[in-house]
Amino acid sequence: HLGFVLKLDVFQLKTAFTFLKLSSDSSENFSYLFKMNFHTFLRSEFSEENIEFWMACEEYRKSKDAMQLPLKAKTIYETFIERESPKEVNLDFNTKVSVNQNMVHPTHNTFDAAQNKIYALMEQDSYPRFLKSNLYLDLLHSQRFVSYPGSTVDNLLQTLHTHVL
């Protein structure tokens, strides 16, 4: 049992959470492991649909073929937004109304409001618990990644280590 309390102020938490937005390219070993461990953690809390929705929106926003947007938007909507969908995310009424209106003529920004709500939910709820979890602590202390002085990973680790204990 690790007896510590993770103390991050809002700015530092946002800085740490922004790490999720780093490249999904698995060549950034820590970034990849970090995302995979966060996904595993969310699965253990029965809320993996949040990160899956967020990642689907990121991929959707980066779509180069505008002709494919309506089909991709429909898939995301039917999977994550529609009432009683297989992986329905928890969105308020107004956000769902906004997405419904955007679905008439999908653009790269169709899901922005919903994605921002889910991001905020993960940032404020799931992510602080993840930082205290054994899953994260095991990753943090593992030797499966290399942190070079001055690197993004090194800076993040220094920030987190400074506020642990």
C-alpha positions as CSV (number, residue, x, y, z in Angstrom):
1,H,0.0,0.0,0.0
2,L,1.4,3.4,-1.0
3,G,0.4,6.0,1.5
4,F,0.5,9.2,-0.4
5,V,-1.8,11.9,-1.5
6,L,-1.5,13.3,-5.0
7,K,-1.7,17.1,-4.8
8,L,-2.0,18.9,-8.1
9,D,-3.6,22.3,-8.5
10,V,-5.9,22.9,-11.4
11,F,-3.1,24.3,-13.7
12,Q,-0.8,21.3,-13.0
13,L,-3.6,18.9,-13.4
14,K,-4.5,20.4,-16.8
15,T,-0.8,20.3,-17.8
16,A,-0.6,16.6,-16.9
17,F,-4.0,15.8,-18.5
18,T,-2.9,17.5,-21.7
19,F,-0.4,14.7,-22.0
20,L,-3.2,12.6,-23.3
21,K,-3.3,14.8,-26.3
22,L,0.3,13.9,-27.4
23,S,0.8,11.9,-30.5
24,S,-1.0,8.5,-30.5
25,D,2.1,7.2,-32.4
26,S,3.3,4.2,-30.5
27,S,6.9,5.3,-31.2
28,E,6.4,7.8,-28.3
29,N,6.6,4.8,-26.0
30,F,5.5,6.6,-22.8
31,S,2.7,8.4,-24.5
32,Y,1.4,5.2,-25.9
33,L,1.8,3.3,-22.6
34,F,0.2,6.2,-20.8
35,K,-2.9,6.2,-23.0
36,M,-3.2,2.4,-22.9
37,N,-3.0,2.4,-19.1
38,F,-5.5,5.2,-18.9
39,H,-7.8,3.2,-21.2
40,T,-7.4,0.1,-19.1
41,F,-8.1,2.1,-15.9
42,L,-11.3,3.5,-17.5
43,R,-12.4,0.0,-18.5
44,S,-11.9,-1.1,-14.9
45,E,-14.3,1.7,-13.8
46,F,-16.8,0.8,-16.6
47,S,-16.2,4.2,-18.3
48,E,-14.0,3.3,-21.2
49,E,-16.6,4.7,-23.6
50,N,-15.3,8.2,-22.6
51,I,-11.8,7.8,-23.9
52,E,-13.0,5.8,-26.9
53,F,-15.4,8.6,-27.8
54,W,-12.7,11.2,-27.3
55,M,-10.3,9.3,-29.6
56,A,-13.0,8.7,-32.2
57,C,-13.7,12.5,-32.2
58,E,-9.9,13.2,-32.6
59,E,-9.8,10.8,-35.6
60,Y,-13.0,12.2,-37.1
61,R,-11.7,15.8,-36.8
62,K,-8.5,14.8,-38.7
63,S,-10.4,13.2,-41.6
64,K,-9.1,14.4,-44.9
65,D,-12.0,13.2,-47.1
66,A,-15.0,15.5,-46.5
67,M,-17.2,13.1,-48.4
68,Q,-16.7,10.5,-45.7
69,L,-17.7,12.9,-42.8
70,P,-21.5,12.1,-42.9
71,L,-20.9,8.3,-42.7
72,K,-18.2,8.7,-39.9
73,A,-20.4,11.1,-38.0
74,K,-23.3,8.7,-38.2
75,T,-21.1,5.9,-36.9
76,I,-19.9,8.0,-33.9
77,Y,-23.4,9.2,-33.2
78,E,-24.9,5.7,-33.3
79,T,-22.1,4.3,-31.1
80,F,-21.7,7.0,-28.5
81,I,-24.4,9.7,-28.6
82,E,-27.7,8.0,-29.5
83,R,-29.9,7.1,-26.6
84,E,-29.2,3.5,-25.5
85,S,-26.3,3.2,-27.9
86,P,-23.8,0.5,-27.3
87,K,-21.3,2.9,-25.7
88,E,-23.4,5.9,-24.8
89,V,-21.5,8.7,-23.2
90,N,-23.0,10.8,-20.4
91,L,-24.0,14.1,-22.0
92,D,-26.4,16.7,-20.8
93,F,-29.6,17.5,-22.8
94,N,-28.3,20.7,-24.4
95,T,-25.1,19.1,-25.6
96,K,-27.1,16.3,-27.2
97,V,-29.4,18.9,-28.9
98,S,-26.3,20.7,-30.2
99,V,-24.9,17.5,-31.7
100,N,-28.3,16.6,-33.2
101,Q,-28.4,19.9,-34.9
102,N,-24.8,19.5,-36.2
103,M,-25.7,16.1,-37.6
104,V,-27.9,17.7,-40.3
105,H,-24.7,18.9,-42.1
106,P,-21.7,17.3,-40.4
107,T,-18.4,19.2,-40.4
108,H,-15.1,18.5,-38.7
109,N,-16.4,20.3,-35.6
110,T,-19.7,18.3,-35.3
111,F,-18.7,16.7,-32.0
112,D,-16.6,19.5,-30.5
113,A,-19.1,20.4,-27.7
114,A,-19.7,16.8,-26.8
115,Q,-16.0,16.0,-26.9
116,N,-15.2,18.9,-24.7
117,K,-17.8,17.8,-22.1
118,I,-16.4,14.3,-22.0
119,Y,-12.8,15.6,-21.8
120,A,-13.8,17.8,-18.9
121,L,-15.5,14.8,-17.2
122,M,-12.4,12.7,-17.6
123,E,-10.2,15.5,-16.5
124,Q,-12.1,16.3,-13.3
125,D,-13.3,12.8,-12.4
126,S,-11.4,9.8,-13.8
127,Y,-8.0,11.3,-14.4
128,P,-7.3,12.3,-10.7
129,R,-8.2,8.7,-9.7
130,F,-6.0,7.3,-12.4
131,L,-3.0,9.3,-11.1
132,K,-3.5,7.5,-7.7
133,S,-4.1,4.1,-9.1
134,N,-1.6,1.2,-9.0
135,L,-1.9,0.9,-12.8
136,Y,-0.5,4.4,-13.2
137,L,2.1,4.1,-10.4
138,D,3.4,0.8,-11.9
139,L,3.8,2.6,-15.2
140,L,5.5,5.6,-13.6
141,H,8.0,3.4,-11.8
142,S,8.6,0.9,-14.5
143,Q,11.7,0.8,-16.7
144,R,9.6,0.2,-19.8
145,F,10.3,3.7,-21.1
146,V,13.2,6.0,-21.3
147,S,13.0,9.6,-20.1
148,Y,15.6,11.9,-21.4
149,P,16.4,15.1,-19.4
150,G,14.4,18.0,-20.8
151,S,12.0,15.8,-22.8
152,T,8.3,16.1,-22.6
153,V,8.1,12.9,-20.6
154,D,10.9,14.1,-18.2
155,N,9.1,17.4,-17.7
156,L,5.8,15.7,-17.0
157,L,7.4,13.2,-14.6
158,Q,9.2,16.0,-12.7
159,T,5.9,17.9,-12.4
160,L,4.1,14.8,-11.1
161,H,7.0,13.7,-8.8
162,T,7.1,17.2,-7.3
163,H,3.5,16.9,-6.2
164,V,3.4,13.2,-5.1
165,L,3.9,12.5,-1.3
